[in-house]
Amino acid sequence: MTGFAELWSQGDAVTRAVAALLLLMSVGAWVVILWKSWMLQRTRRSLARALPAFWAASDLAAGRSALDSFDTEAVLQPLLDAATAETQTASLDGAVKRESRLTRRLRDALHAVLRRLQYGQVFLASIGSTAPFIGLFGTVWGIYHALVSISADGHLTIEKISGPVGEALVMTAAGLAVAIPAVLAYNIFGKQVSDCEAELEGFAHDLREMLDQDSDKP
């Protein structure tokens, strides 16, 4: 922290802008990390409770009631709503086969839920990929600024160079400190979202099979 403080006090506008940008990126990344940790934990708990309750219900109405009680993150309800939605026969949607309409509605609902679960992933990936280079740019600029200041004195020695250069390297460390949590969180959340996606795809497939069988009954 001492090196960073000295770098801030001795740096110019570019150095301070880079430091401020890294700070904003770090705060933004941790906000997204904490929010997605909470959201995905609730989503996985909802899936674990709502799916068995739905399939244990006696009929579709009781299954909907079970989802209302246990699907707190509303990741399964949109699929059920899409599967049971009525189609206007006067529209183009009503001109295709019922099985095709059902598949398309389930696919669209599934994609909408997945977009919500994946929200923030691009932000974390962007921070993880750019923060090290921003920190490196801050280091290069800090070294350049330090060398210009030292050369202006007319006495260039190793002792005068080592201090400012070491302080400038703090920017590289700061960039890595911002990027590493974002990359780790991105990978962990990606695995969790994939697990949720598999559960949702299975639910959509089973819904389609159930409704197709109901439509074949006399």
GROMACS elastic network, one bead per residue, 0.5 to 0.9 nm:
[ bonds ]
;  ai    aj funct       b0    kb
    1     4     6  0.50809   500
    1     5     6  0.60959   500
    1     6     6  0.86136   500
    1   170     6  0.89343   500
    2     5     6  0.50973   500
    2     6     6  0.61886   500
    2     7     6  0.85018   500
    2   167     6  0.88460   500
    3     6     6  0.51540   500
    3     7     6  0.60170   500
    3     8     6  0.85230   500
    3   164     6  0.89978   500
    3   166     6  0.79431   500
    3   167     6  0.50643   500
    3   168     6  0.81488   500
    3   170     6  0.68487   500
    4     8     6  0.60880   500
    4     9     6  0.86151   500
    4    19     6  0.89416   500
    4   167     6  0.66615   500
    4   168     6  0.81640   500
    4   170     6  0.63004   500
    4   171     6  0.78471   500
    5     8     6  0.50538   500
    5     9     6  0.61823   500
    5    10     6  0.85661   500
    6     9     6  0.50775   500
    6    10     6  0.59809   500
    6    11     6  0.80927   500
    6   167     6  0.73758   500
    7    10     6  0.52144   500
    7    11     6  0.54569   500
    7    15     6  0.80402   500
    7    16     6  0.85328   500
    7   142     6  0.79127   500
    7   164     6  0.78425   500
    7   167     6  0.59432   500
    7   168     6  0.66639   500
    7   170     6  0.83297   500
    7   171     6  0.89813   500
    8    11     6  0.51678   500
    8    12     6  0.79612   500
    8    15     6  0.72469   500
    8    16     6  0.60555   500
    8    19     6  0.78956   500
    9    12     6  0.83554   500
    9    16     6  0.87477   500
   10   146     6  0.87159   500
   11    14     6  0.77158   500
   11    15     6  0.54279   500
   11    16     6  0.64449   500
   11   142     6  0.69864   500
   11   145     6  0.74777   500
   11   146     6  0.83708   500
   12    15     6  0.54154   500
   12    16     6  0.63348   500
   12    17     6  0.86287   500
   12   142     6  0.85404   500
   12   145     6  0.78352   500
   13    16     6  0.52122   500
   13    17     6  0.59915   500
   13    18     6  0.86273   500
   14    17     6  0.50293   500
   14    18     6  0.62113   500
   14    19     6  0.86344   500
   14   138     6  0.79066   500
   14   141     6  0.77829   500
   14   142     6  0.87759   500
   15    18     6  0.52436   500
   15    19     6  0.62814   500
   15    20     6  0.86529   500
   15   138     6  0.59254   500
   15   139     6  0.84661   500
   15   141     6  0.69438   500
   15   142     6  0.64351   500
   15   145     6  0.88966   500
   15   171     6  0.89631   500
   16    19     6  0.50032   500
   16    20     6  0.60226   500
   16    21     6  0.84676   500
   16   138     6  0.88228   500
   17    20     6  0.50643   500
   17    21     6  0.60435   500
   17    22     6  0.85995   500
   17   138     6  0.89969   500
   18    21     6  0.50565   500
   18    22     6  0.62130   500
   18    23     6  0.86046   500
   18   134     6  0.69709   500
   18   135     6  0.73534   500
   18   137     6  0.81340   500
   18   138     6  0.59561   500
   18   171     6  0.84036   500
   19    22     6  0.51901   500
   19    23     6  0.62286   500
   19    24     6  0.87226   500
   19   135     6  0.80711   500
   19   138     6  0.75863   500
   19   171     6  0.73558   500
   19   174     6  0.83439   500
   20    23     6  0.50193   500
   20    24     6  0.62057   500
   20    25     6  0.85938   500
   21    24     6  0.51010   500
   21    25     6  0.61166   500
   21    26     6  0.85461   500
   21   134     6  0.85673   500
   22    25     6  0.50249   500
   22    26     6  0.60801   500
   22    27     6  0.86222   500
   22   131     6  0.69253   500
   22   134     6  0.76214   500
   22   135     6  0.75091   500
   22   171     6  0.88766   500
   22   174     6  0.73262   500
   22   175     6  0.66969   500
   22   178     6  0.70202   500
   23    26     6  0.50904   500
   23    27     6  0.62243   500
   23    28     6  0.85524   500
   23   174     6  0.87518   500
   23   178     6  0.81325   500
   24    27     6  0.51545   500
   24    28     6  0.60230   500
   24    29     6  0.84504   500
   25    28     6  0.50690   500
   25    29     6  0.59591   500
   25    30     6  0.85599   500
   25   127     6  0.67231   500
   25   131     6  0.78340   500
   25   178     6  0.70950   500
   25   179     6  0.89639   500
   26    29     6  0.51352   500
   26    30     6  0.62163   500
   26    31     6  0.86045   500
   26   127     6  0.83599   500
   26   177     6  0.83078   500
   26   178     6  0.52144   500
   26   179     6  0.81108   500
   26   181     6  0.89518   500
   26   182     6  0.85040   500
   27    30     6  0.52887   500
   27    31     6  0.61873   500
   27    32     6  0.87282   500
   27   178     6  0.89105   500
   28    31     6  0.51428   500
   28    32     6  0.62961   500
   28    33     6  0.85592   500
   28   123     6  0.88046   500
   28   124     6  0.88795   500
   29    32     6  0.52245   500
   29    33     6  0.60316   500
   29    34     6  0.86445   500
   29   123     6  0.76977   500
   29   124     6  0.62290   500
   29   127     6  0.73530   500
   29   178     6  0.79264   500
   29   179     6  0.88613   500
   29   181     6  0.80647   500
   29   182     6  0.61721   500
   30    34     6  0.60238   500
   30    35     6  0.83722   500
   30   181     6  0.81814   500
   30   182     6  0.78623   500
   31    34     6  0.53725   500
   31    35     6  0.61026   500
   31    36     6  0.85315   500
   32    35     6  0.50901   500
   32    36     6  0.58838   500
   32    37     6  0.83003   500
   32   120     6  0.64448   500
   32   121     6  0.87321   500
   32   123     6  0.83689   500
   32   124     6  0.77596   500
   33    36     6  0.53377   500
   33    37     6  0.59952   500
   33    38     6  0.86263   500
   33   120     6  0.85672   500
   33   124     6  0.82604   500
   33   181     6  0.86544   500
   33   182     6  0.76586   500
   33   185     6  0.65431   500
   33   186     6  0.85430   500
   33   189     6  0.88670   500
   34    37     6  0.51581   500
   34    38     6  0.63171   500
   34    39     6  0.86654   500
   35    38     6  0.52726   500
   35    39     6  0.61244   500
   35    40     6  0.85726   500
   36    40     6  0.57673   500
   36    41     6  0.81260   500
   36   117     6  0.83618   500
   36   119     6  0.84592   500
   36   120     6  0.77795   500
   36   189     6  0.77083   500
   37    40     6  0.54533   500
   37    41     6  0.60064   500
   37    42     6  0.86222   500
   37   185     6  0.88766   500
   37   189     6  0.78099   500
   38    41     6  0.52493   500
   38    42     6  0.63085   500
   38    43     6  0.86619   500
   39    42     6  0.52321   500
   39    43     6  0.61216   500
   39    44     6  0.87068   500
   39    73     6  0.79854   500
   39   117     6  0.82341   500
   40    44     6  0.60466   500
   40    45     6  0.84179   500
   40   117     6  0.74397   500
   40   189     6  0.79218   500
   40   192     6  0.73169   500
   40   193     6  0.76440   500
   40   196     6  0.87418   500
   41    44     6  0.53210   500
   41    45     6  0.62252   500
   41    46     6  0.85854   500
   41   192     6  0.89851   500
   42    45     6  0.50504   500
   42    46     6  0.60178   500
   42    47     6  0.86469   500
   42    72     6  0.75965   500
   42    73     6  0.68128   500
   43    47     6  0.62287   500
   43    48     6  0.86170   500
   43    71     6  0.80863   500
   43    72     6  0.76569   500
   43    73     6  0.57188   500
   43    74     6  0.83652   500
   43    75     6  0.74130   500
   43   117     6  0.86949   500
   43   196     6  0.78870   500
   44    47     6  0.51306   500
   44    48     6  0.61610   500
   44    49     6  0.86954   500
   44   192     6  0.83228   500
   44   195     6  0.86884   500
   44   196     6  0.67938   500
   45    48     6  0.51146   500
   45    49     6  0.62736   500
   45    50     6  0.83958   500
   45    70     6  0.88617   500
   45    71     6  0.86858   500
   45    72     6  0.88746   500
   46    49     6  0.53121   500
   46    50     6  0.56469   500
   46    51     6  0.81133   500
   46    67     6  0.89844   500
   46    70     6  0.59265   500
   46    72     6  0.60345   500
   46    73     6  0.66915   500
   46    74     6  0.83820   500
   46    75     6  0.82362   500
   46    76     6  0.88635   500
   47    50     6  0.52465   500
   47    51     6  0.57085   500
   47    52     6  0.85157   500
   47    70     6  0.82168   500
   47    71     6  0.69333   500
   47    75     6  0.80334   500
   47    76     6  0.78076   500
   47   196     6  0.78272   500
   47   199     6  0.75980   500
   47   200     6  0.84762   500
   48    51     6  0.62026   500
   48    52     6  0.72216   500
   49    52     6  0.61460   500
   49    53     6  0.64643   500
   49    54     6  0.88674   500
   49    70     6  0.60967   500
   49    71     6  0.76661   500
   50    53     6  0.51016   500
   50    54     6  0.59760   500
   50    55     6  0.87109   500
   50    66     6  0.66864   500
   50    67     6  0.56613   500
   50    68     6  0.87320   500
   50    69     6  0.79017   500
   50    71     6  0.55107   500
   50    72     6  0.88258   500
   50    76     6  0.81076   500
   51    54     6  0.51888   500
   51    55     6  0.63828   500
   51    56     6  0.85600   500
   51    66     6  0.88182   500
   51    67     6  0.79595   500
   51    70     6  0.86973   500
   51    71     6  0.85959   500
   51    76     6  0.83275   500
   51   199     6  0.88964   500
   51   203     6  0.79265   500
   52    55     6  0.53734   500
   52    56     6  0.60185   500
   52    57     6  0.87326   500
   53    56     6  0.51310   500
   53    57     6  0.63842   500
   53    63     6  0.72079   500
   53    66     6  0.58507   500
   53    67     6  0.75560   500
   53    70     6  0.79622   500
   54    57     6  0.53935   500
   54    58     6  0.88686   500
   54    60     6  0.83946   500
   54    62     6  0.76687   500
   54    64     6  0.71316   500
   54    65     6  0.82764   500
   54    66     6  0.56170   500
   54    67     6  0.64090   500
   55    58     6  0.81402   500
   55    59     6  0.88618   500
   55    63     6  0.68655   500
   56    59     6  0.88504   500
   56    63     6  0.76974   500
   57    60     6  0.73498   500
   57    61     6  0.83550   500
   57    62     6  0.54212   500
   57    63     6  0.50251   500
   57    64     6  0.87113   500
   57    65     6  0.88821   500
   57    66     6  0.74702   500
   58    61     6  0.82770   500
   58    62     6  0.62110   500
   58    63     6  0.72993   500
   59    62     6  0.53720   500
   59    63     6  0.61859   500
   59    64     6  0.87716   500
   60    64     6  0.61799   500
   60    65     6  0.86651   500
   61    64     6  0.51130   500
   61    65     6  0.63815   500
   61    66     6  0.87357   500
   62    65     6  0.50236   500
   62    66     6  0.62623   500
   62    67     6  0.87746   500
   63    67     6  0.63694   500
   63    68     6  0.86978   500
   64    67     6  0.51024   500
   64    68     6  0.62503   500
   64    69     6  0.87488   500
   64    77     6  0.76969   500
   64    80     6  0.78023   500
   65    69     6  0.63756   500
   65    70     6  0.88024   500
   66    69     6  0.51572   500
   66    70     6  0.61609   500
   66    71     6  0.78825   500
   67    70     6  0.52100   500
   67    72     6  0.81433   500
   67    74     6  0.82417   500
   67    76     6  0.72295   500
   67    77     6  0.64934   500
   68    71     6  0.59040   500
   68    72     6  0.74346   500
   68    74     6  0.83013   500
   68    77     6  0.76680   500
   69    72     6  0.71497   500
   70    73     6  0.86874   500
   70    74     6  0.89866   500
   71    74     6  0.53098   500
   71    75     6  0.68289   500
   71    76     6  0.66390   500
   71    77     6  0.72425   500
   72    75     6  0.81337   500
   73    76     6  0.83466   500
   74    77     6  0.54771   500
   74    78     6  0.69410   500
   74   113     6  0.85450   500
   75    78     6  0.64088   500
   75    79     6  0.75913   500
   75   110     6  0.85619   500
   75   113     6  0.60059   500
   75   114     6  0.86210   500
   75   117     6  0.89422   500
   75   200     6  0.79234   500
   76    79     6  0.54156   500
   76    80     6  0.65292   500
   76    81     6  0.88029   500
   76   110     6  0.88683   500
   76   113     6  0.84897   500
   76   200     6  0.71511   500
   76   203     6  0.79496   500
   76   204     6  0.87590   500
   77    80     6  0.50867   500
   77    81     6  0.60456   500
   77    82     6  0.84959   500
   78    81     6  0.50053   500
   78    82     6  0.60176   500
   78    83     6  0.85176   500
   78   106     6  0.85976   500
   78   109     6  0.60115   500
   78   110     6  0.78787   500
   78   112     6  0.87266   500
   78   113     6  0.77315   500
   79    82     6  0.50913   500
   79    83     6  0.61112   500
   79    84     6  0.86749   500
   79   105     6  0.82136   500
   79   106     6  0.58479   500
   79   107     6  0.85900   500
   79   108     6  0.88875   500
   79   109     6  0.56220   500
   79   110     6  0.65431   500
   79   113     6  0.86758   500
   79   200     6  0.84413   500
   79   203     6  0.82243   500
   79   204     6  0.65540   500
   79   207     6  0.84410   500
   80    83     6  0.50597   500
   80    84     6  0.62013   500
   80    85     6  0.84215   500
   80   106     6  0.82552   500
   80   204     6  0.81024   500
   80   207     6  0.75626   500
   81    84     6  0.53285   500
   81    85     6  0.58210   500
   81   106     6  0.89547   500
   81   109     6  0.87034   500
   82    85     6  0.52538   500
   82    86     6  0.87492   500
   82   102     6  0.76633   500
   82   105     6  0.54729   500
   82   106     6  0.57779   500
   82   108     6  0.84360   500
   82   109     6  0.64686   500
   83    86     6  0.87737   500
   83   102     6  0.59508   500
   83   103     6  0.82771   500
   83   105     6  0.67035   500
   83   106     6  0.61131   500
   83   204     6  0.83231   500
   83   207     6  0.71738   500
   83   208     6  0.72397   500
   83   211     6  0.79594   500
   84   102     6  0.84357   500
   84   211     6  0.84838   500
   85   102     6  0.88116   500
   85   105     6  0.86194   500
   87    90     6  0.87432   500
   87    91     6  0.81096   500
   87    93     6  0.69443   500
   87    94     6  0.60311   500
   87   101     6  0.84001   500
   88    91     6  0.57487   500
   88    92     6  0.85898   500
   88    93     6  0.72571   500
   88    94     6  0.58371   500
   89    92     6  0.77258   500
   89    93     6  0.72279   500
   89    95     6  0.68128   500
   90    93     6  0.80989   500
   90    94     6  0.63006   500
   90    95     6  0.77999   500
   91    94     6  0.53604   500
   91    95     6  0.69308   500
   92    95     6  0.51550   500
   92    96     6  0.73006   500
   93    96     6  0.60568   500
   93    97     6  0.87702   500
   93   101     6  0.67017   500
   94    97     6  0.76507   500
   94    98     6  0.79496   500
   94   101     6  0.77892   500
   95    98     6  0.88595   500
   96    99     6  0.83872   500
   96   100     6  0.65977   500
   96   101     6  0.66407   500
   97   100     6  0.53274   500
   97   101     6  0.63549   500
   97   102     6  0.87267   500
   98   101     6  0.50810   500
   98   102     6  0.61249   500
   98   103     6  0.86032   500
   99   102     6  0.51358   500
   99   103     6  0.61838   500
   99   104     6  0.86548   500
   99   208     6  0.82534   500
   99   212     6  0.73226   500
  100   103     6  0.51036   500
  100   104     6  0.61430   500
  100   105     6  0.85794   500
  101   104     6  0.52037   500
  101   105     6  0.61209   500
  101   106     6  0.85586   500
  102   105     6  0.52465   500
  102   106     6  0.61337   500
  102   107     6  0.85044   500
  102   208     6  0.70922   500
  102   211     6  0.89350   500
  103   106     6  0.52519   500
  103   107     6  0.60658   500
  103   108     6  0.86395   500
  103   204     6  0.88191   500
  103   205     6  0.88889   500
  103   208     6  0.72804   500
  104   107     6  0.50337   500
  104   108     6  0.61243   500
  104   109     6  0.85618   500
  105   108     6  0.51828   500
  105   109     6  0.61392   500
  105   110     6  0.84973   500
  106   109     6  0.51204   500
  106   110     6  0.59812   500
  106   111     6  0.85534   500
  106   204     6  0.64116   500
  106   205     6  0.87108   500
  106   207     6  0.89736   500
  106   208     6  0.82107   500
  107   110     6  0.50747   500
  107   111     6  0.61624   500
  107   112     6  0.86421   500
  107   201     6  0.89336   500
  107   204     6  0.81830   500
  108   111     6  0.51812   500
  108   112     6  0.62600   500
  108   113     6  0.87950   500
  109   112     6  0.51207   500
  109   113     6  0.63438   500
  109   114     6  0.86778   500
  110   113     6  0.52245   500
  110   114     6  0.61680   500
  110   115     6  0.86272   500
  110   197     6  0.84970   500
  110   200     6  0.72134   500
  110   201     6  0.74559   500
  110   204     6  0.78037   500
  111   114     6  0.50459   500
  111   115     6  0.60865   500
  111   116     6  0.86767   500
  112   115     6  0.52023   500
  112   116     6  0.65254   500
  112   117     6  0.88944   500
  113   116     6  0.51965   500
  113   117     6  0.63850   500
  113   118     6  0.87306   500
  113   200     6  0.89490   500
  114   118     6  0.59895   500
  114   119     6  0.84527   500
  114   193     6  0.79342   500
  114   196     6  0.86757   500
  114   197     6  0.69939   500
  114   200     6  0.89492   500
  115   118     6  0.51044   500
  115   119     6  0.60503   500
  116   119     6  0.52540   500
  116   120     6  0.89547   500
  117   120     6  0.85236   500
  117   121     6  0.89494   500
  117   193     6  0.65817   500
  117   196     6  0.86923   500
  118   121     6  0.56702   500
  118   122     6  0.82189   500
  118   189     6  0.83824   500
  118   190     6  0.79362   500
  118   193     6  0.69266   500
  119   122     6  0.74400   500
  119   123     6  0.83852   500
  120   123     6  0.51100   500
  120   124     6  0.63565   500
  120   125     6  0.86901   500
  120   186     6  0.89661   500
  121   124     6  0.52028   500
  121   125     6  0.61522   500
  121   126     6  0.85514   500
  121   185     6  0.89258   500
  121   186     6  0.61772   500
  121   189     6  0.78557   500
  121   190     6  0.78177   500
  122   125     6  0.50164   500
  122   126     6  0.59948   500
  122   127     6  0.85834   500
  122   186     6  0.86014   500
  123   126     6  0.51458   500
  123   127     6  0.62799   500
  123   128     6  0.85948   500
  123   182     6  0.88763   500
  124   127     6  0.51859   500
  124   128     6  0.60438   500
  124   129     6  0.85954   500
  124   179     6  0.86057   500
  124   181     6  0.89966   500
  124   182     6  0.52259   500
  124   183     6  0.68091   500
  124   185     6  0.76317   500
  124   186     6  0.60242   500
  125   128     6  0.50530   500
  125   129     6  0.61367   500
  125   130     6  0.85696   500
  125   179     6  0.89038   500
  125   182     6  0.69325   500
  125   183     6  0.64640   500
  125   186     6  0.64488   500
  126   129     6  0.52816   500
  126   130     6  0.60376   500
  126   131     6  0.81750   500
  126   182     6  0.87916   500
  127   130     6  0.53225   500
  127   131     6  0.54872   500
  127   132     6  0.87054   500
  127   178     6  0.76017   500
  127   179     6  0.60776   500
  127   182     6  0.65760   500
  127   183     6  0.80699   500
  128   131     6  0.59445   500
  128   132     6  0.75801   500
  128   176     6  0.85445   500
  128   178     6  0.73597   500
  128   180     6  0.65514   500
  128   181     6  0.78814   500
  128   182     6  0.52509   500
  128   183     6  0.50844   500
  128   184     6  0.87538   500
  128   186     6  0.85102   500
  129   132     6  0.69433   500
  129   133     6  0.78668   500
  129   179     6  0.69737   500
  129   183     6  0.80136   500
  130   133     6  0.54383   500
  130   134     6  0.62337   500
  130   135     6  0.87115   500
  130   175     6  0.84753   500
  130   179     6  0.76856   500
  131   134     6  0.50444   500
  131   135     6  0.61192   500
  131   136     6  0.85180   500
  131   172     6  0.89816   500
  131   174     6  0.84548   500
  131   176     6  0.68138   500
  131   177     6  0.86523   500
  131   178     6  0.63352   500
  131   179     6  0.54688   500
  132   135     6  0.50883   500
  132   136     6  0.60904   500
  132   137     6  0.85996   500
  132   171     6  0.89180   500
  132   172     6  0.65374   500
  132   173     6  0.82097   500
  132   174     6  0.80317   500
  132   176     6  0.52554   500
  132   177     6  0.84971   500
  132   178     6  0.78461   500
  132   179     6  0.64071   500
  133   137     6  0.60417   500
  133   138     6  0.84948   500
  133   172     6  0.80043   500
  133   175     6  0.72003   500
  133   176     6  0.89479   500
  134   137     6  0.50416   500
  134   138     6  0.62593   500
  134   139     6  0.86813   500
  134   171     6  0.83253   500
  134   172     6  0.80211   500
  134   175     6  0.65237   500
  135   139     6  0.62414   500
  135   140     6  0.87500   500
  135   169     6  0.85966   500
  135   170     6  0.82937   500
  135   173     6  0.72179   500
  135   174     6  0.63138   500
  135   176     6  0.74743   500
  136   140     6  0.62322   500
  136   141     6  0.85302   500
  136   169     6  0.80675   500
  136   171     6  0.65613   500
  136   173     6  0.86473   500
  136   175     6  0.72622   500
  137   140     6  0.51490   500
  137   141     6  0.60735   500
  137   142     6  0.83702   500
  137   171     6  0.81458   500
  137   172     6  0.80819   500
  138   141     6  0.51543   500
  138   142     6  0.58796   500
  138   143     6  0.85080   500
  138   168     6  0.72934   500
  138   169     6  0.83473   500
  138   170     6  0.88732   500
  138   171     6  0.56019   500
  138   172     6  0.72609   500
  138   175     6  0.89925   500
  139   143     6  0.61031   500
  139   144     6  0.85352   500
  139   165     6  0.81577   500
  139   167     6  0.85084   500
  139   169     6  0.52702   500
  139   170     6  0.72191   500
  139   171     6  0.52387   500
  139   172     6  0.59973   500
  140   143     6  0.51967   500
  140   144     6  0.61812   500
  140   145     6  0.85682   500
  140   168     6  0.75076   500
  140   169     6  0.83413   500
  140   171     6  0.89865   500
  141   144     6  0.50287   500
  141   145     6  0.60281   500
  141   146     6  0.84817   500
  141   168     6  0.80636   500
  142   145     6  0.50261   500
  142   146     6  0.60172   500
  142   147     6  0.85392   500
  142   164     6  0.78581   500
  142   165     6  0.74232   500
  142   167     6  0.81491   500
  142   168     6  0.50084   500
  142   169     6  0.81463   500
  142   171     6  0.84115   500
  143   146     6  0.50206   500
  143   147     6  0.60831   500
  143   148     6  0.85529   500
  143   161     6  0.88276   500
  143   164     6  0.68823   500
  143   165     6  0.53636   500
  143   166     6  0.86688   500
  143   167     6  0.86029   500
  143   168     6  0.58362   500
  143   169     6  0.82085   500
  144   147     6  0.51835   500
  144   148     6  0.61902   500
  144   149     6  0.86333   500
  144   165     6  0.88949   500
  145   148     6  0.52315   500
  145   149     6  0.62623   500
  145   150     6  0.87000   500
  145   164     6  0.89858   500
  146   149     6  0.51349   500
  146   150     6  0.61385   500
  146   151     6  0.85680   500
  146   161     6  0.76261   500
  146   164     6  0.57381   500
  146   165     6  0.70704   500
  146   168     6  0.83176   500
  147   150     6  0.50571   500
  147   151     6  0.59547   500
  147   152     6  0.84713   500
  147   156     6  0.86890   500
  147   161     6  0.70964   500
  147   164     6  0.81295   500
  147   165     6  0.84242   500
  148   151     6  0.52143   500
  148   152     6  0.62366   500
  149   152     6  0.52871   500
  149   153     6  0.70493   500
  150   153     6  0.54734   500
  150   154     6  0.71905   500
  150   155     6  0.71682   500
  150   156     6  0.63857   500
  150   157     6  0.87995   500
  150   160     6  0.70578   500
  150   161     6  0.74711   500
  151   154     6  0.52619   500
  151   155     6  0.66649   500
  151   156     6  0.60887   500
  152   155     6  0.81091   500
  153   156     6  0.77513   500
  155   160     6  0.85024   500
  156   159     6  0.84964   500
  156   160     6  0.67291   500
  156   161     6  0.74132   500
  157   160     6  0.53420   500
  157   161     6  0.63681   500
  157   162     6  0.87592   500
  158   161     6  0.50649   500
  158   162     6  0.59707   500
  158   163     6  0.88361   500
  159   162     6  0.54700   500
  159   163     6  0.68385   500
  160   163     6  0.61148   500
  160   164     6  0.72602   500
  161   164     6  0.58168   500
  161   165     6  0.60497   500
  161   166     6  0.84438   500
  162   165     6  0.52437   500
  162   166     6  0.58844   500
  162   167     6  0.85277   500
  163   166     6  0.52512   500
  163   167     6  0.62923   500
  163   168     6  0.87208   500
  164   167     6  0.50302   500
  164   168     6  0.61264   500
  164   169     6  0.87193   500
  165   168     6  0.50021   500
  165   169     6  0.63412   500
  166   169     6  0.51976   500
  166   170     6  0.70324   500
  167   170     6  0.54820   500
  167   171     6  0.79659   500
  168   171     6  0.58759   500
  168   172     6  0.78687   500
  169   172     6  0.53650   500
  169   173     6  0.67120   500
  169   174     6  0.87604   500
  170   173     6  0.50526   500
  170   174     6  0.60586   500
  170   175     6  0.86104   500
  171   175     6  0.61594   500
  171   176     6  0.86796   500
  172   175     6  0.50889   500
  172   176     6  0.63606   500
  172   177     6  0.86093   500
  173   176     6  0.51467   500
  173   177     6  0.60936   500
  173   178     6  0.86824   500
  174   178     6  0.62570   500
  174   179     6  0.86337   500
  175   178     6  0.52167   500
  175   179     6  0.61677   500
  175   180     6  0.86695   500
  176   180     6  0.58696   500
  176   181     6  0.88459   500
  177   180     6  0.57685   500
  177   181     6  0.71788   500
  178   181     6  0.64366   500
  178   182     6  0.68858   500
  179   182     6  0.52466   500
  179   183     6  0.61487   500
  179   184     6  0.86690   500
  180   183     6  0.52316   500
  180   184     6  0.61762   500
  180   185     6  0.85280   500
  181   184     6  0.51523   500
  181   185     6  0.59607   500
  181   186     6  0.84074   500
  182   185     6  0.51764   500
  182   186     6  0.60105   500
  182   187     6  0.86991   500
  183   186     6  0.50274   500
  183   187     6  0.63147   500
  183   188     6  0.86877   500
  184   187     6  0.52906   500
  184   188     6  0.62411   500
  184   189     6  0.85663   500
  185   188     6  0.50887   500
  185   189     6  0.58848   500
  185   190     6  0.82459   500
  186   189     6  0.52641   500
  186   190     6  0.59195   500
  186   191     6  0.86828   500
  187   190     6  0.50448   500
  187   191     6  0.63895   500
  187   192     6  0.87957   500
  188   191     6  0.53037   500
  188   192     6  0.64024   500
  188   193     6  0.87180   500
  189   193     6  0.59751   500
  189   194     6  0.84155   500
  190   193     6  0.51630   500
  190   194     6  0.61173   500
  190   195     6  0.86847   500
  191   194     6  0.50910   500
  191   195     6  0.63249   500
  191   196     6  0.87682   500
  192   195     6  0.51024   500
  192   196     6  0.63088   500
  192   197     6  0.85635   500
  193   196     6  0.50147   500
  193   197     6  0.59868   500
  193   198     6  0.86274   500
  194   198     6  0.62510   500
  194   199     6  0.87562   500
  195   198     6  0.52411   500
  195   199     6  0.65255   500
  195   200     6  0.88006   500
  196   199     6  0.51301   500
  196   200     6  0.61769   500
  196   201     6  0.85833   500
  197   200     6  0.50343   500
  197   201     6  0.59935   500
  197   202     6  0.84459   500
  198   201     6  0.51724   500
  198   202     6  0.61376   500
  198   203     6  0.86186   500
  199   202     6  0.51657   500
  199   203     6  0.62255   500
  199   204     6  0.87038   500
  200   203     6  0.50164   500
  200   204     6  0.61405   500
  200   205     6  0.85538   500
  201   204     6  0.50708   500
  201   205     6  0.61017   500
  201   206     6  0.85630   500
  202   205     6  0.50853   500
  202   206     6  0.61153   500
  202   207     6  0.85055   500
  203   206     6  0.51401   500
  203   207     6  0.60333   500
  203   208     6  0.85883   500
  204   207     6  0.50701   500
  204   208     6  0.62197   500
  204   209     6  0.86901   500
  205   208     6  0.51966   500
  205   209     6  0.62869   500
  205   210     6  0.86747   500
  206   209     6  0.50734   500
  206   210     6  0.61002   500
  206   211     6  0.86232   500
  207   210     6  0.51237   500
  207   211     6  0.61637   500
  207   212     6  0.84716   500
  208   211     6  0.52648   500
  208   212     6  0.59974   500
  208   213     6  0.85656   500
  209   212     6  0.51308   500
  209   213     6  0.62233   500
  209   214     6  0.86809   500
  210   213     6  0.52434   500
  210   214     6  0.63013   500
  210   215     6  0.87901   500
  211   215     6  0.61933   500
  211   216     6  0.87096   500
  212   215     6  0.51676   500
  212   216     6  0.64137   500
  213   216     6  0.51546   500
  213   217     6  0.65901   500
  214   217     6  0.54088   500
  214   218     6  0.87665   500
  215   218     6  0.79555   500
